[in-house]
């Protein structure tokens, strides 16, 4: 199923790349600052139709379509799909976005792919098989001290309602080497997996934002949890990911 997910993500990414930067791109608002573009919808249609064609009994949870109806008896598999993570970036012509496809089996995340069509970077992992970037094995960084760590975060759409957000952000600026905000959570987490970032944290994420990347990080030797160190769930944010070596230090900062 990993090869299937890789090819599907690549084909969906091709749709995004072909429409990227077009002046005629249609953009709609799902909320005050939450967007959806025609490219999201086209990429999601391709992914959903491909899954339904090859795996008609599998459940699908997609960002735009929600829970997709399936055929026949229920399966233990569920695909968790974000056809365009980083929609605001995409709509503004900022080249930081990706396709994210994860697969659950009996509640366990077992396959994840995150594809950046602009850089043609395919992050992929299957439970127990390690993680790769364009077919080459990747591993989290070996940085042990938070003050030498480059972190990344995201700003949730309801950031104005989150009282702890600004405090966490300021505290990490004071304790880490640097903090970035790129606007594509799945890609940010994939960067933790390959050692570009040492850690990532964010509130308010949805299952499709993180499902694929969790598998990739864990298979690359990293750690994913909630802010308090308890087991992460794609259905119960917040989420924190790291190379494992700075994880406890990040937890202490979040507790300040």
N, C-alpha and C positions, 0 to 999 in steps of 0.2 A: 504493500500500500504506500510505502514511502516513495517509490518511483512514480506512482500515480499522482501523488500529491505534488511532487516536484514538477512534473509536466503540466499539471493543471495550473499551478501557480505561475509557471512560466508563460503559459498561454494567456492567462488573465492579465499578467503584467504587460504583455504585448499590447493589449487593448489600452491600458493606461498610458503607455509610452506613446502610442500613436496619436492619442488625443491631448497629450500634455502640451500646455502652452498655447492652445488654440484660442483665438479671440472669441470664437463662436461657442465655446464650452458653456453649456447650460448649468447653472448653479441654483439650488433651492435651499431654503432655510428650514431645518427641522426644529430649531429653537432660536433663541436670541443670537447665539454665536455658533451653533452647531449646523454644519453644512452637509449637503449631499449633492453630488454631481452626476451628470449622465454617465460618466465613466465608471463611477461606483456601481451603478445599476447594471451597466453592460457587463462589467467584469463579474459581478455576482451572478448574473444570469448564466454566464458561461460555466462558472464553478458549480452552481446548483444543478444545472442540466447535465453536466459531466458526471457528477456524483450519482444523480438519479438514474443515469443510463448504465453505469457500471455497478453501482451498489444500491439498487432500488429499495432495499429493506432498511438501509442505514438512516438514522435520524440526522437531521441537519439543523444547526442553529446558525443563522447568518445575520449580519448586522442590519441589513435593510429589510429582509424578508421575515426575520424572526424564526420561529419554529416552522420548518417546512414539512408538509404532509408527506408520508412515505407509503409505499405499497406493501401489502401483504403483512405477515406476522412481524412483530417488533424484533429488532436486532439489538445486540449488546453494544453496537458501535454508534458513535455520534460525531459528526464532523462539525467543527466550530470555525466559522469562516468570517474573516474581515477582508472584503475584496479590495479595499483601499484604506489602509491605516495612514493617517496624515492627510485627511481630506482638505483641511484648511490650507495646508502647505500647497497641495496640488492645485487648488482653486486659485491661488495667488502666484502660481508659476515658480514656487520654491521647490527645488528638486530633492526633497526629503520625504519619501513615502514608500509604501511597500504593500505587497499582498501577504496575508497571513492565513495559513490553513493548518488547523490542529485536528487531531483525532483522539477521541476518548474511547476506551473499551472498558465497560463495567465501571465507569467513573474514574478510571486511571488514564492519564494522558500518555499516549504511546507513540504518537508521530507528530512532528511539527516541522513546517517549512515556512520560512520568511524570505520573500524575494523582493529585492530592490531592482526594478527594471532599468533605472537610469544608470547605475553602476554595473548592472548585470551581475549582481552578487546573490547567490542562492545559499542561504543558511538552511541546513537540514539535519534532522536527527530522528532516530528510531530508538525506542526504549531498549537499553542494553547494547546498542550498537555504536555508541559514540556520536559526536557531532561533527559536521563538516561545513566548509565554506567552499563552494564550487568544487566539491569532491575531495578537498584536502582536509585532513583532520585538524580541528581547532581545539583550543583549551583556554580556560580563563587565565587571567594574568597572575603573576606571583607577587604582586605588591602586598605588603603586610601591614603598612601603616596608613591610617586614614589621611594623615596630612600629606601623603604622597599619592593619594588616590584621586582620579578624575571620575566624578559622578555625573549622573544624568537624572533628570526628573521631568515631570510633565505638569502642566497646569490644567486641572479638571475644568470642564465647562461651567460648573457651579462654584468656581473658586471663590467668588465673592461671599459665598455662604459657609466657607470652611475656615473656621477661626484659627485652626492650628497650622494652616498651610504656610503663612508668612513666617511664623516662628521657626518651623522646620527648615525652610529655605535659608533664612539668615544663619541659623546655627550650623548648617552644613557649609555655607560659605566660609564661616569662621574656622571650621575644623578640617575641611578637606582642601586638597590642592586647587580644585576648581569644580564648578557645577555648571553643566550645560542643560539647555532646554531645546530639544529639536522638534518636538511636536508629532512624533510617531513612536508610540510606546513599544510596539513589536520590534521595530528596527533598533530602538535604544537597547532593548534587552538582548537582541542578537549581538549587539556590539559588546555587551558584557561577556557573552559567551566566547567571543574571539579575542578578548583582552584589550579592546579599545577603551572601554570603561571598566572601572573596578566595581561600580555599584549603580543601582537604579532604585528609585522609590517613587510611588505615586498613589494618590487616593482616587477613588471614584472610577476606576477602570472597569470595562465590561469584559465578559468571558472571551469574546473574539479578539480583544486587544492583546491578551496574554497567553492564551492556550498553547499556541505553537511555540512561542518563545520559552515557556517554562521547560518544555522537553529539551530544547536546544541547550539552554543554560545548564540544566542538571546533567545532561550527557557530556557537556564540556567540562564538568568538574566543579560547577558553581553551586550555589545554594539559593533557594527561593523560600520565602516565608511571609507571614504577616509582620507588621511592625514590631509586635511583641515576641517574635520568634516562633510562634505557633505555626502549625501547618498551613501552607497557602492553599487557597481555593479560588478557582477562576470565578466562582459565583459569590464570593464574599471578600471584596477589597477591604483595606488597602493591601498593597503588595510591595515587597522589597526583595531585590535580587542582588547578588554580589559574587565575587570570586571565592567566597567562603572565608577568606583570610581577614577581611575587614567587616564581616557581617556583625559580629558582636559590637564592634565600635560604632557602626551605623545605628544599631539598636539603642545604644546609650545616648547618642545624639538625639534620636527621635523621642527619647524619654525626658529630655531636658525641658 
